[in-house]
Amino acid sequence: MFVLHEPQKMQLLYESLEKNIPESLKVYGAIFNIKNKNPFNMEVLVDAWPDYQIVITRPQEEEMKDDLDHYTNTYHIFTKAPDKIQEVLACPQVINWEQAFQIQGCQESLDEAIRKVAASKSVQVDYTRTKLLKLEMPRKLKTSSDGKADLMEQVNMPTENKSQNKLNVRSIMLDPLHAGLVNDQWDFGRNERSLKYIERCLQNFPGFGILGPEELPVSWIVMEQSCELRMGYTVPKYRGQGNMREMAYYIVEYLSQKKIPFYLHVAEIKEESHKLFRSFGFNICPCGWHQWQCTPKKYC
């Protein structure tokens, strides 16, 4: 594996990965941000060029200073050759197995290789699988009378949600000052390292929220370094009031107009969330969303 530096090659790789969506989504989204200012200081590794079989995005070495920070120490992987991935993962120049980290991808075929290498290196693996949802956008948008593309018409936006925001409720963009609120309700967070990670996400990527009557966010979703929408939550008191639907309308419009790729994952048991996003034109991808949190046994 070697690091791909040239912008032209990076663009060609990005365009090539688009043909392998949804399985390539984590790498595809990460490369979008690497091409656009690279705020998380990540790099791209390929096994060959131009006929690559494996692509990995990871933080540059100077970013991975904390051996226990698996939020920062994140690898995104896509492969066309699952039979070759075990040998690549075992290479210490590719993955630092001496520290805590996580691997994210949209291919279940990675699981066996990750577990085998982890066992050989005395590393504990905590595996999470959820549903991957991606919006199916039309290739051509209809235009309205003023000549602008009617985006919401294309994503099955319910008529009643095209109205102005409800009284005392409005969409906002979150900022780093909201990180504590988000962290307290994130199932993968609730610790100091996750707080720093969320702050960094909110400094560099869009975070969407709905303000309630008390001028505090009551629903929110935050984008992270692979263009995935994560950390979604609605305060229990405000559930069932259409706030997440209102925010989803705003998110789809905002990101689509700016041509930022986006997708999300939802736990298997959250059927209401599945229904909500499917009503907006999101499809559940058969490949699923996968995360392997890896911790050396010396840190367990």
C-alpha positions in Angstrom: 0.0 0.0 0.0 1.2 3.5 -0.7 -0.1 7.0 -0.2 -1.8 8.7 -3.1 -0.8 12.4 -3.2 -1.5 13.8 -6.7 -4.8 15.8 -6.9 -5.5 14.5 -10.4 -5.2 10.9 -9.3 -7.3 11.6 -6.2 -10.1 13.0 -8.5 -9.9 9.9 -10.7 -10.1 7.6 -7.7 -13.1 9.6 -6.4 -14.9 9.3 -9.7 -14.1 5.6 -9.8 -15.4 4.9 -6.3 -18.7 6.6 -7.2 -19.4 3.5 -9.4 -19.1 1.3 -6.3 -21.6 3.1 -4.1 -23.0 2.1 -1.6 -20.2 -0.3 -0.7 -17.6 2.5 -1.2 -19.5 5.2 0.7 -17.2 5.6 3.7 -14.1 5.9 1.6 -15.9 8.0 -1.0 -17.1 10.5 1.6 -13.8 10.7 3.3 -12.0 11.5 0.0 -14.6 14.2 -0.7 -13.4 16.0 2.4 -9.7 15.2 1.7 -10.1 16.9 -1.7 -11.8 19.9 0.0 -9.4 21.4 2.5 -8.8 18.1 4.3 -9.8 19.4 7.8 -9.1 16.1 9.6 -5.7 15.8 8.0 -6.4 12.4 6.4 -4.6 10.5 3.7 -5.5 7.9 1.1 -3.7 4.6 0.5 -4.1 2.3 -2.5 -2.6 -1.1 -3.2 -1.9 -0.2 -6.9 -2.6 2.5 -9.5 -4.6 2.8 -11.6 -5.9 -0.7 -11.2 -6.5 -0.6 -7.5 -8.2 -3.3 -5.5 -8.1 -1.8 -2.0 -8.5 1.8 -0.8 -8.0 2.9 2.8 -8.4 6.4 4.3 -6.7 7.1 7.6 -5.4 10.1 9.7 -1.9 11.2 9.0 0.6 9.9 11.5 0.8 13.2 13.5 -2.9 13.1 14.1 -2.8 9.8 15.9 -1.0 10.9 19.1 -3.5 9.5 21.6 -3.3 5.7 21.7 -6.7 5.5 23.3 -8.6 7.9 21.0 -10.4 5.6 18.6 -12.6 8.5 17.4 -9.6 10.1 15.8 -7.8 6.9 14.9 -10.4 5.8 12.3 -9.8 3.9 9.1 -12.3 3.7 6.3 -11.9 0.7 4.0 -13.2 -0.4 0.6 -12.0 -3.5 -1.3 -12.7 -5.2 -4.6 -10.6 -8.2 -3.4 -11.8 -9.4 0.0 -9.4 -12.4 -0.3 -6.4 -9.9 -0.2 -7.5 -7.7 2.6 -6.2 -9.8 5.5 -2.6 -9.6 4.4 -3.0 -5.8 4.0 -4.6 -5.3 7.4 -1.8 -7.3 9.1 0.9 -4.9 7.8 1.9 -2.5 10.6 2.7 0.2 8.0 -1.0 0.2 7.1 -2.8 -0.2 10.5 -1.3 0.7 13.9 -2.5 -2.3 16.0 -0.6 -1.0 19.1 -3.3 1.6 19.7 -7.1 1.7 20.0 -8.8 2.5 16.7 -11.9 1.8 14.7 -12.5 0.5 11.1 -15.6 1.6 9.3 -16.9 0.3 6.0 -20.0 -0.9 4.1 -18.8 -4.4 3.4 -19.6 -7.3 5.7 -16.9 -9.3 3.9 -14.3 -7.3 5.9 -15.3 -9.0 9.1 -13.5 -12.3 8.9 -10.2 -10.7 8.0 -10.4 -8.1 10.7 -11.1 -10.6 13.4 -8.3 -13.0 12.3 -5.7 -10.2 12.3 -7.0 -8.9 15.6 -6.7 -12.3 17.2 -3.2 -12.7 16.0 -2.2 -9.4 17.6 -4.1 -9.7 20.9 -6.6 -7.0 20.0 -10.2 -7.1 21.2 -12.9 -6.3 18.6 -16.3 -4.8 19.3 -18.5 -5.1 16.2 -21.5 -3.0 15.3 -23.8 -3.5 12.3 -26.6 -1.2 11.5 -28.8 -0.2 8.5 -27.1 2.0 5.9 -29.5 4.6 4.3 -28.7 6.6 1.2 -30.9 9.1 -0.7 -31.6 8.1 -4.3 -31.4 11.4 -6.1 -32.8 11.8 -9.7 -30.4 12.3 -12.5 -32.4 15.3 -13.8 -34.3 17.7 -11.7 -37.6 19.3 -12.8 -37.5 23.1 -12.9 -40.2 25.4 -11.4 -41.7 28.5 -13.0 -38.8 30.6 -11.8 -36.3 28.3 -13.5 -34.9 26.8 -10.3 -34.6 23.0 -9.7 -37.5 21.8 -7.6 -35.3 19.5 -5.4 -37.9 18.6 -2.8 -40.4 17.5 -5.5 -37.8 14.9 -6.5 -37.3 13.4 -3.0 -41.0 12.7 -2.2 -41.2 15.6 0.2 -44.7 15.5 1.8 -46.8 18.5 0.8 -47.6 19.5 4.4 -43.9 19.9 5.1 -43.3 22.5 2.4 -44.8 25.2 4.6 -42.8 27.5 6.9 -41.5 26.2 10.1 -44.0 25.8 12.9 -44.4 28.5 15.5 -41.5 28.7 18.0 -39.6 26.1 16.0 -36.8 26.9 13.5 -33.9 25.2 11.8 -30.4 26.3 12.8 -26.8 25.4 12.1 -25.0 24.0 15.2 -21.6 25.3 16.4 -18.9 23.8 18.7 -20.7 25.2 21.7 -23.4 22.6 21.2 -20.9 19.7 21.4 -21.6 18.9 25.0 -25.3 18.6 24.3 -24.7 16.3 21.4 -22.1 14.2 23.2 -24.4 13.6 26.2 -26.9 11.9 24.0 -24.7 10.0 21.5 -24.7 6.3 22.1 -21.1 6.0 20.8 -19.9 8.9 22.9 -20.5 10.3 26.4 -16.8 10.7 27.2 -14.0 13.4 27.0 -12.5 12.0 23.7 -15.9 11.9 22.0 -16.6 15.4 23.1 -13.4 16.7 21.5 -14.2 14.7 18.4 -17.7 16.3 18.1 -16.3 19.7 18.7 -13.9 19.2 15.8 -16.7 17.9 13.6 -18.8 21.0 14.4 -15.8 23.3 13.6 -15.4 21.8 10.1 -18.7 20.1 8.9 -22.4 21.0 9.0 -24.4 20.3 12.1 -28.1 20.7 11.9 -30.6 21.5 14.6 -34.1 22.5 15.5 -34.6 25.1 18.2 -37.5 24.5 20.6 -39.5 27.2 22.5 -36.7 27.6 25.1 -34.2 28.6 22.3 -32.3 25.3 22.8 -31.8 22.6 20.2 -34.4 19.8 20.7 -33.4 17.8 17.6 -30.0 17.5 15.8 -27.8 15.6 13.4 -24.0 16.2 12.8 -21.9 15.4 9.8 -18.5 13.8 10.3 -15.3 13.3 8.4 -16.6 10.7 5.9 -19.7 12.9 5.0 -21.9 10.6 7.1 -24.8 12.2 9.1 -24.4 10.9 12.7 -25.4 11.6 16.3 -29.0 12.1 15.4 -31.2 12.7 18.5 -34.5 14.3 19.6 -35.2 15.2 23.2 -38.0 12.9 24.4 -40.3 15.8 25.4 -40.3 16.9 21.7 -40.7 13.6 20.0 -43.7 12.9 17.8 -43.9 16.6 16.8 -42.4 16.5 13.4 -39.1 18.2 14.4 -36.9 15.5 12.8 -38.9 15.6 9.7 -38.6 19.4 9.5 -34.8 19.1 10.0 -34.6 16.3 7.4 -36.2 18.6 4.8 -33.6 21.3 5.6 -30.7 18.9 5.5 -31.6 17.4 2.1 -32.1 20.8 0.6 -28.9 22.3 2.1 -26.5 19.4 1.3 -27.9 18.7 -2.2 -27.7 22.3 -3.3 -24.0 22.4 -2.1 -23.4 19.0 -3.8 -22.0 17.5 -0.6 -22.5 13.7 -0.6 -24.4 12.4 2.4 -25.8 9.2 3.9 -26.5 7.9 7.4 -26.9 4.7 9.5 -29.8 3.8 11.7 -30.0 1.0 14.3 -32.0 -2.0 13.3 -34.6 -1.5 16.0 -35.4 2.1 15.1 -38.3 1.4 12.7 -39.8 4.9 13.0 -36.5 6.5 11.8 -36.4 4.0 8.9 -39.9 5.1 7.9 -39.1 8.8 8.2 -36.1 8.7 6.0 -37.6 6.4 3.5 -40.4 8.9 3.1 -37.8 11.4 1.9 -36.5 9.0 -0.7 -33.7 7.3 1.3 -33.2 3.6 0.5 -31.9 1.0 2.9 -28.8 -0.5 1.3 -28.4 -4.3 1.5 -24.7 -4.0 2.3 -25.3 -2.5 5.7 -23.1 -0.2 7.8 -20.2 -1.8 9.8 -17.9 -0.7 12.5 -15.1 -2.6 14.2 -13.8 -1.0 17.4 -10.4 -2.5 18.1 -8.6 -2.2 21.4 -5.3 -3.9 22.3 -5.9 -6.1 25.3 -3.2 -4.2 27.2 -5.8 -1.3 27.3 -8.9 -3.4 28.1 
